[in-house]
């Protein structure tokens, strides 16, 4: 079974070389990786869901970000 680097959770060096070769070199800048890099994901919540999240956070004495992070950890544990 072949892996798809666009959906694989662990893409490997060289996976995107063919795609990068198609780009005009003027628009490509090489950067070394940073093992200490962090990613920030912005989650948009609107309307009734936003109000619900705010109520849950207030009831727990947490921020909305803390509640979302906890929900994600719980969901991941449930999958294990």
PDB file as gemmi writes it, atoms N, CA and C in Angstrom:
CRYST1    1.000    1.000    1.000  90.00  90.00  90.00 P 1                      
ATOM      1  N   UNK A   1       0.856  -1.172   0.000  1.00  0.00           N  
ATOM      2  CA  UNK A   1       0.000   0.000   0.000  1.00  0.00           C  
ATOM      3  C   UNK A   1       0.902   1.236   0.000  1.00  0.00           C  
ATOM      4  N   UNK A   2       0.662   2.157  -0.900  1.00  0.00           N  
ATOM      5  CA  UNK A   2       1.457   3.379  -0.964  1.00  0.00           C  
ATOM      6  C   UNK A   2       0.824   4.450  -0.088  1.00  0.00           C  
ATOM      7  N   UNK A   3       1.683   5.308   0.442  1.00  0.00           N  
ATOM      8  CA  UNK A   3       1.168   6.382   1.294  1.00  0.00           C  
ATOM      9  C   UNK A   3       0.967   7.637   0.460  1.00  0.00           C  
ATOM     10  N   UNK A   4       0.119   8.506   0.939  1.00  0.00           N  
ATOM     11  CA  UNK A   4      -0.154   9.779   0.294  1.00  0.00           C  
ATOM     12  C   UNK A   4       0.436  10.872   1.186  1.00  0.00           C  
ATOM     13  N   UNK A   5       1.496  11.574   0.741  1.00  0.00           N  
ATOM     14  CA  UNK A   5       2.121  12.570   1.611  1.00  0.00           C  
ATOM     15  C   UNK A   5       1.188  13.707   2.000  1.00  0.00           C  
ATOM     16  N   UNK A   6       0.142  13.925   1.223  1.00  0.00           N  
ATOM     17  CA  UNK A   6      -0.803  15.013   1.550  1.00  0.00           C  
ATOM     18  C   UNK A   6      -1.698  14.650   2.718  1.00  0.00           C  
ATOM     19  N   UNK A   7      -1.877  13.357   2.975  1.00  0.00           N  
ATOM     20  CA  UNK A   7      -2.752  12.939   4.073  1.00  0.00           C  
ATOM     21  C   UNK A   7      -2.023  12.117   5.127  1.00  0.00           C  
ATOM     22  N   UNK A   8      -0.798  11.679   4.854  1.00  0.00           N  
ATOM     23  CA  UNK A   8      -0.023  10.877   5.791  1.00  0.00           C  
ATOM     24  C   UNK A   8       0.317  11.724   7.016  1.00  0.00           C  
ATOM     25  N   UNK A   9       0.129  11.199   8.221  1.00  0.00           N  
ATOM     26  CA  UNK A   9       0.439  11.995   9.410  1.00  0.00           C  
ATOM     27  C   UNK A   9       1.934  12.239   9.595  1.00  0.00           C  
ATOM     28  N   UNK A  10       2.773  11.510   8.861  1.00  0.00           N  
ATOM     29  CA  UNK A  10       4.221  11.666   9.001  1.00  0.00           C  
ATOM     30  C   UNK A  10       4.883  11.688   7.628  1.00  0.00           C  
ATOM     31  N   UNK A  11       4.729  12.799   6.878  1.00  0.00           N  
ATOM     32  CA  UNK A  11       5.372  12.863   5.559  1.00  0.00           C  
ATOM     33  C   UNK A  11       6.882  12.755   5.705  1.00  0.00           C  
ATOM     34  N   UNK A  12       7.522  12.205   4.701  1.00  0.00           N  
ATOM     35  CA  UNK A  12       8.955  11.950   4.734  1.00  0.00           C  
ATOM     36  C   UNK A  12       9.700  12.916   3.813  1.00  0.00           C  
ATOM     37  N   UNK A  13      11.008  13.109   4.061  1.00  0.00           N  
ATOM     38  CA  UNK A  13      11.801  13.951   3.165  1.00  0.00           C  
ATOM     39  C   UNK A  13      11.675  13.432   1.728  1.00  0.00           C  
ATOM     40  N   UNK A  14      11.485  14.357   0.813  1.00  0.00           N  
ATOM     41  CA  UNK A  14      11.366  13.991  -0.594  1.00  0.00           C  
ATOM     42  C   UNK A  14       9.948  13.774  -1.066  1.00  0.00           C  
ATOM     43  N   UNK A  15       8.996  13.660  -0.149  1.00  0.00           N  
ATOM     44  CA  UNK A  15       7.607  13.387  -0.529  1.00  0.00           C  
ATOM     45  C   UNK A  15       7.039  14.450  -1.467  1.00  0.00           C  
ATOM     46  N   UNK A  16       7.473  15.691  -1.317  1.00  0.00           N  
ATOM     47  CA  UNK A  16       6.889  16.776  -2.099  1.00  0.00           C  
ATOM     48  C   UNK A  16       7.836  17.305  -3.178  1.00  0.00           C  
ATOM     49  N   UNK A  17       8.936  16.593  -3.416  1.00  0.00           N  
ATOM     50  CA  UNK A  17       9.924  17.056  -4.397  1.00  0.00           C  
ATOM     51  C   UNK A  17       9.322  17.247  -5.787  1.00  0.00           C  
ATOM     52  N   UNK A  18       8.484  16.311  -6.231  1.00  0.00           N  
ATOM     53  CA  UNK A  18       7.879  16.422  -7.565  1.00  0.00           C  
ATOM     54  C   UNK A  18       6.985  17.659  -7.647  1.00  0.00           C  
ATOM     55  N   UNK A  19       6.243  17.952  -6.581  1.00  0.00           N  
ATOM     56  CA  UNK A  19       5.371  19.132  -6.562  1.00  0.00           C  
ATOM     57  C   UNK A  19       6.204  20.415  -6.559  1.00  0.00           C  
ATOM     58  N   UNK A  20       7.285  20.412  -5.771  1.00  0.00           N  
ATOM     59  CA  UNK A  20       8.137  21.599  -5.702  1.00  0.00           C  
ATOM     60  C   UNK A  20       8.870  21.852  -7.013  1.00  0.00           C  
ATOM     61  N   UNK A  21       9.198  20.783  -7.734  1.00  0.00           N  
ATOM     62  CA  UNK A  21       9.898  20.933  -9.009  1.00  0.00           C  
ATOM     63  C   UNK A  21       9.042  21.652 -10.045  1.00  0.00           C  
ATOM     64  N   UNK A  22       7.738  21.613  -9.882  1.00  0.00           N  
ATOM     65  CA  UNK A  22       6.811  22.270 -10.820  1.00  0.00           C  
ATOM     66  C   UNK A  22       6.727  23.778 -10.585  1.00  0.00           C  
ATOM     67  N   UNK A  23       7.190  24.240  -9.420  1.00  0.00           N  
ATOM     68  CA  UNK A  23       7.088  25.659  -9.070  1.00  0.00           C  
ATOM     69  C   UNK A  23       8.208  26.463  -9.711  1.00  0.00           C  
ATOM     70  N   UNK A  24       7.919  27.702 -10.002  1.00  0.00           N  
ATOM     71  CA  UNK A  24       8.935  28.627 -10.495  1.00  0.00           C  
ATOM     72  C   UNK A  24       9.921  28.874  -9.344  1.00  0.00           C  
ATOM     73  N   UNK A  25      11.219  28.647  -9.557  1.00  0.00           N  
ATOM     74  CA  UNK A  25      12.200  28.798  -8.477  1.00  0.00           C  
ATOM     75  C   UNK A  25      12.198  30.173  -7.818  1.00  0.00           C  
ATOM     76  N   UNK A  26      11.707  31.182  -8.507  1.00  0.00           N  
ATOM     77  CA  UNK A  26      11.648  32.520  -7.900  1.00  0.00           C  
ATOM     78  C   UNK A  26      10.729  32.541  -6.688  1.00  0.00           C  
ATOM     79  N   UNK A  27       9.795  31.585  -6.627  1.00  0.00           N  
ATOM     80  CA  UNK A  27       8.814  31.574  -5.539  1.00  0.00           C  
ATOM     81  C   UNK A  27       9.121  30.532  -4.471  1.00  0.00           C  
ATOM     82  N   UNK A  28      10.293  29.941  -4.522  1.00  0.00           N  
ATOM     83  CA  UNK A  28      10.664  28.900  -3.564  1.00  0.00           C  
ATOM     84  C   UNK A  28      11.841  29.382  -2.732  1.00  0.00           C  
ATOM     85  N   UNK A  29      11.710  29.265  -1.433  1.00  0.00           N  
ATOM     86  CA  UNK A  29      12.776  29.647  -0.518  1.00  0.00           C  
ATOM     87  C   UNK A  29      13.031  28.474   0.410  1.00  0.00           C  
ATOM     88  N   UNK A  30      14.254  27.983   0.445  1.00  0.00           N  
ATOM     89  CA  UNK A  30      14.598  26.837   1.298  1.00  0.00           C  
ATOM     90  C   UNK A  30      14.887  27.319   2.706  1.00  0.00           C  
ATOM     91  N   UNK A  31      14.326  26.637   3.680  1.00  0.00           N  
ATOM     92  CA  UNK A  31      14.578  26.930   5.089  1.00  0.00           C  
ATOM     93  C   UNK A  31      14.861  25.617   5.801  1.00  0.00           C  
ATOM     94  N   UNK A  32      15.839  25.636   6.680  1.00  0.00           N  
ATOM     95  CA  UNK A  32      16.093  24.462   7.508  1.00  0.00           C  
ATOM     96  C   UNK A  32      14.950  24.302   8.501  1.00  0.00           C  
ATOM     97  N   UNK A  33      14.675  23.083   8.879  1.00  0.00           N  
ATOM     98  CA  UNK A  33      13.615  22.818   9.846  1.00  0.00           C  
ATOM     99  C   UNK A  33      13.989  23.324  11.226  1.00  0.00           C  
ATOM    100  N   UNK A  34      13.007  23.555  12.045  1.00  0.00           N  
ATOM    101  CA  UNK A  34      13.217  23.999  13.420  1.00  0.00           C  
ATOM    102  C   UNK A  34      12.555  22.987  14.352  1.00  0.00           C  
ATOM    103  N   UNK A  35      13.357  22.170  15.041  1.00  0.00           N  
ATOM    104  CA  UNK A  35      12.767  21.149  15.917  1.00  0.00           C  
ATOM    105  C   UNK A  35      11.973  21.739  17.086  1.00  0.00           C  
ATOM    106  N   UNK A  36      12.181  23.016  17.376  1.00  0.00           N  
ATOM    107  CA  UNK A  36      11.449  23.658  18.476  1.00  0.00           C  
ATOM    108  C   UNK A  36      10.217  24.425  17.988  1.00  0.00           C  
ATOM    109  N   UNK A  37       9.928  24.330  16.693  1.00  0.00           N  
ATOM    110  CA  UNK A  37       8.787  25.061  16.133  1.00  0.00           C  
ATOM    111  C   UNK A  37       7.479  24.562  16.739  1.00  0.00           C  
ATOM    112  N   UNK A  38       6.542  25.460  16.838  1.00  0.00           N  
ATOM    113  CA  UNK A  38       5.206  25.130  17.351  1.00  0.00           C  
ATOM    114  C   UNK A  38       4.180  25.544  16.315  1.00  0.00           C  
ATOM    115  N   UNK A  39       3.070  24.880  16.319  1.00  0.00           N  
ATOM    116  CA  UNK A  39       1.990  25.222  15.402  1.00  0.00           C  
ATOM    117  C   UNK A  39       0.812  25.739  16.224  1.00  0.00           C  
ATOM    118  N   UNK A  40       0.170  26.739  15.704  1.00  0.00           N  
ATOM    119  CA  UNK A  40      -1.020  27.290  16.339  1.00  0.00           C  
ATOM    120  C   UNK A  40      -2.181  27.083  15.371  1.00  0.00           C  
ATOM    121  N   UNK A  41      -3.246  26.487  15.854  1.00  0.00           N  
ATOM    122  CA  UNK A  41      -4.428  26.247  15.039  1.00  0.00           C  
ATOM    123  C   UNK A  41      -5.546  27.139  15.572  1.00  0.00           C  
ATOM    124  N   UNK A  42      -6.084  27.957  14.707  1.00  0.00           N  
ATOM    125  CA  UNK A  42      -7.191  28.823  15.105  1.00  0.00           C  
ATOM    126  C   UNK A  42      -8.497  28.096  14.817  1.00  0.00           C  
ATOM    127  N   UNK A  43      -9.348  28.020  15.821  1.00  0.00           N  
ATOM    128  CA  UNK A  43     -10.633  27.350  15.689  1.00  0.00           C  
ATOM    129  C   UNK A  43     -11.717  28.412  15.758  1.00  0.00           C  
ATOM    130  N   UNK A  44     -12.553  28.448  14.752  1.00  0.00           N  
ATOM    131  CA  UNK A  44     -13.650  29.407  14.739  1.00  0.00           C  
ATOM    132  C   UNK A  44     -14.933  28.756  15.237  1.00  0.00           C  
ATOM    133  N   UNK A  45     -15.541  29.393  16.218  1.00  0.00           N  
ATOM    134  CA  UNK A  45     -16.803  28.899  16.774  1.00  0.00           C  
ATOM    135  C   UNK A  45     -17.761  30.079  16.786  1.00  0.00           C  
ATOM    136  N   UNK A  46     -18.951  29.883  16.217  1.00  0.00           N  
ATOM    137  CA  UNK A  46     -19.910  30.992  16.120  1.00  0.00           C  
ATOM    138  C   UNK A  46     -21.263  30.615  16.699  1.00  0.00           C  
ATOM    139  N   UNK A  47     -22.045  31.638  16.879  1.00  0.00           N  
ATOM    140  CA  UNK A  47     -23.445  31.458  17.244  1.00  0.00           C  
ATOM    141  C   UNK A  47     -23.654  30.686  18.532  1.00  0.00           C  
ATOM    142  N   UNK A  48     -24.608  29.765  18.480  1.00  0.00           N  
ATOM    143  CA  UNK A  48     -24.979  28.992  19.668  1.00  0.00           C  
ATOM    144  C   UNK A  48     -23.805  28.170  20.200  1.00  0.00           C  
ATOM    145  N   UNK A  49     -22.962  27.674  19.299  1.00  0.00           N  
ATOM    146  CA  UNK A  49     -21.802  26.899  19.749  1.00  0.00           C  
ATOM    147  C   UNK A  49     -20.827  27.777  20.528  1.00  0.00           C  
ATOM    148  N   UNK A  50     -20.646  29.019  20.109  1.00  0.00           N  
ATOM    149  CA  UNK A  50     -19.765  29.939  20.825  1.00  0.00           C  
ATOM    150  C   UNK A  50     -20.311  30.224  22.216  1.00  0.00           C  
ATOM    151  N   UNK A  51     -21.606  30.430  22.308  1.00  0.00           N  
ATOM    152  CA  UNK A  51     -22.230  30.680  23.614  1.00  0.00           C  
ATOM    153  C   UNK A  51     -22.094  29.447  24.512  1.00  0.00           C  
ATOM    154  N   UNK A  52     -22.279  28.277  23.932  1.00  0.00           N  
ATOM    155  CA  UNK A  52     -22.143  27.022  24.666  1.00  0.00           C  
ATOM    156  C   UNK A  52     -20.718  26.876  25.201  1.00  0.00           C  
ATOM    157  N   UNK A  53     -19.729  27.148  24.347  1.00  0.00           N  
ATOM    158  CA  UNK A  53     -18.330  27.052  24.748  1.00  0.00           C  
ATOM    159  C   UNK A  53     -18.023  28.039  25.871  1.00  0.00           C  
ATOM    160  N   UNK A  54     -18.547  29.236  25.756  1.00  0.00           N  
ATOM    161  CA  UNK A  54     -18.337  30.247  26.793  1.00  0.00           C  
ATOM    162  C   UNK A  54     -18.941  29.802  28.131  1.00  0.00           C  
ATOM    163  N   UNK A  55     -20.145  29.231  28.094  1.00  0.00           N  
ATOM    164  CA  UNK A  55     -20.780  28.752  29.328  1.00  0.00           C  
ATOM    165  C   UNK A  55     -19.975  27.631  29.967  1.00  0.00           C  
ATOM    166  N   UNK A  56     -19.497  26.700  29.152  1.00  0.00           N  
ATOM    167  CA  UNK A  56     -18.698  25.582  29.676  1.00  0.00           C  
ATOM    168  C   UNK A  56     -17.414  26.117  30.305  1.00  0.00           C  
ATOM    169  N   UNK A  57     -16.733  27.027  29.617  1.00  0.00           N  
ATOM    170  CA  UNK A  57     -15.485  27.587  30.133  1.00  0.00           C  
ATOM    171  C   UNK A  57     -15.716  28.323  31.444  1.00  0.00           C  
ATOM    172  N   UNK A  58     -16.754  29.133  31.501  1.00  0.00           N  
ATOM    173  CA  UNK A  58     -17.063  29.876  32.728  1.00  0.00           C  
ATOM    174  C   UNK A  58     -17.372  28.935  33.883  1.00  0.00           C  
ATOM    175  N   UNK A  59     -18.151  27.893  33.615  1.00  0.00           N  
ATOM    176  CA  UNK A  59     -18.527  26.945  34.662  1.00  0.00           C  
ATOM    177  C   UNK A  59     -17.305  26.200  35.201  1.00  0.00           C  
ATOM    178  N   UNK A  60     -16.317  25.985  34.354  1.00  0.00           N  
ATOM    179  CA  UNK A  60     -15.104  25.271  34.762  1.00  0.00           C  
ATOM    180  C   UNK A  60     -14.014  26.206  35.267  1.00  0.00           C  
ATOM    181  N   UNK A  61     -14.212  27.511  35.129  1.00  0.00           N  
ATOM    182  CA  UNK A  61     -13.174  28.460  35.514  1.00  0.00           C  
ATOM    183  C   UNK A  61     -11.969  28.389  34.584  1.00  0.00           C  
ATOM    184  N   UNK A  62     -12.231  28.067  33.312  1.00  0.00           N  
ATOM    185  CA  UNK A  62     -11.180  27.937  32.323  1.00  0.00           C  
ATOM    186  C   UNK A  62     -11.409  28.935  31.193  1.00  0.00           C  
ATOM    187  N   UNK A  63     -10.411  29.014  30.309  1.00  0.00           N  
ATOM    188  CA  UNK A  63     -10.603  29.783  29.087  1.00  0.00           C  
ATOM    189  C   UNK A  63     -11.223  28.868  28.034  1.00  0.00           C  
ATOM    190  N   UNK A  64     -11.769  29.464  27.001  1.00  0.00           N  
ATOM    191  CA  UNK A  64     -12.329  28.672  25.904  1.00  0.00           C  
ATOM    192  C   UNK A  64     -11.245  27.796  25.275  1.00  0.00           C  
ATOM    193  N   UNK A  65     -10.023  28.318  25.156  1.00  0.00           N  
ATOM    194  CA  UNK A  65      -8.916  27.543  24.582  1.00  0.00           C  
ATOM    195  C   UNK A  65      -8.611  26.311  25.427  1.00  0.00           C  
ATOM    196  N   UNK A  66      -8.664  26.455  26.750  1.00  0.00           N  
ATOM    197  CA  UNK A  66      -8.424  25.312  27.635  1.00  0.00           C  
ATOM    198  C   UNK A  66      -9.499  24.241  27.457  1.00  0.00           C  
ATOM    199  N   UNK A  67     -10.746  24.666  27.319  1.00  0.00           N  
ATOM    200  CA  UNK A  67     -11.848  23.722  27.136  1.00  0.00           C  
ATOM    201  C   UNK A  67     -11.684  22.968  25.820  1.00  0.00           C  
ATOM    202  N   UNK A  68     -11.363  23.684  24.753  1.00  0.00           N  
ATOM    203  CA  UNK A  68     -11.186  23.043  23.444  1.00  0.00           C  
ATOM    204  C   UNK A  68     -10.030  22.052  23.504  1.00  0.00           C  
ATOM    205  N   UNK A  69      -8.909  22.451  24.123  1.00  0.00           N  
ATOM    206  CA  UNK A  69      -7.758  21.555  24.237  1.00  0.00           C  
ATOM    207  C   UNK A  69      -8.131  20.287  25.009  1.00  0.00           C  
ATOM    208  N   UNK A  70      -8.876  20.449  26.087  1.00  0.00           N  
ATOM    209  CA  UNK A  70      -9.295  19.293  26.879  1.00  0.00           C  
ATOM    210  C   UNK A  70     -10.243  18.387  26.085  1.00  0.00           C  
ATOM    211  N   UNK A  71     -11.154  18.986  25.350  1.00  0.00           N  
ATOM    212  CA  UNK A  71     -12.060  18.194  24.517  1.00  0.00           C  
ATOM    213  C   UNK A  71     -11.288  17.387  23.470  1.00  0.00           C  
ATOM    214  N   UNK A  72     -10.271  17.994  22.877  1.00  0.00           N  
ATOM    215  CA  UNK A  72      -9.456  17.287  21.885  1.00  0.00           C  
ATOM    216  C   UNK A  72      -8.691  16.133  22.521  1.00  0.00           C  
ATOM    217  N   UNK A  73      -8.109  16.364  23.698  1.00  0.00           N  
ATOM    218  CA  UNK A  73      -7.382  15.282  24.379  1.00  0.00           C  
ATOM    219  C   UNK A  73      -8.320  14.148  24.736  1.00  0.00           C  
ATOM    220  N   UNK A  74      -9.514  14.476  25.250  1.00  0.00           N  
ATOM    221  CA  UNK A  74     -10.496  13.436  25.587  1.00  0.00           C  
ATOM    222  C   UNK A  74     -10.923  12.641  24.361  1.00  0.00           C  
ATOM    223  N   UNK A  75     -11.143  13.340  23.254  1.00  0.00           N  
ATOM    224  CA  UNK A  75     -11.555  12.664  22.018  1.00  0.00           C  
ATOM    225  C   UNK A  75     -10.458  11.724  21.523  1.00  0.00           C  
ATOM    226  N   UNK A  76      -9.212  12.168  21.627  1.00  0.00           N  
ATOM    227  CA  UNK A  76      -8.095  11.332  21.182  1.00  0.00           C  
ATOM    228  C   UNK A  76      -7.968  10.090  22.058  1.00  0.00           C  
ATOM    229  N   UNK A  77      -8.117  10.265  23.369  1.00  0.00           N  
ATOM    230  CA  UNK A  77      -8.054   9.102  24.277  1.00  0.00           C  
ATOM    231  C   UNK A  77      -9.158   8.115  23.979  1.00  0.00           C  
ATOM    232  N   UNK A  78     -10.338   8.623  23.620  1.00  0.00           N  
ATOM    233  CA  UNK A  78     -11.466   7.747  23.298  1.00  0.00           C  
ATOM    234  C   UNK A  78     -11.193   6.902  22.051  1.00  0.00           C  
ATOM    235  N   UNK A  79     -10.354   7.418  21.143  1.00  0.00           N  
ATOM    236  CA  UNK A  79     -10.021   6.681  19.929  1.00  0.00           C  
ATOM    237  C   UNK A  79      -9.004   5.587  20.176  1.00  0.00           C  
ATOM    238  N   UNK A  80      -8.229   5.717  21.251  1.00  0.00           N  
ATOM    239  CA  UNK A  80      -7.155   4.737  21.531  1.00  0.00           C  
ATOM    240  C   UNK A  80      -7.700   3.410  22.017  1.00  0.00           C  
TER     241      UNK A  80                                                      
END                                                                             
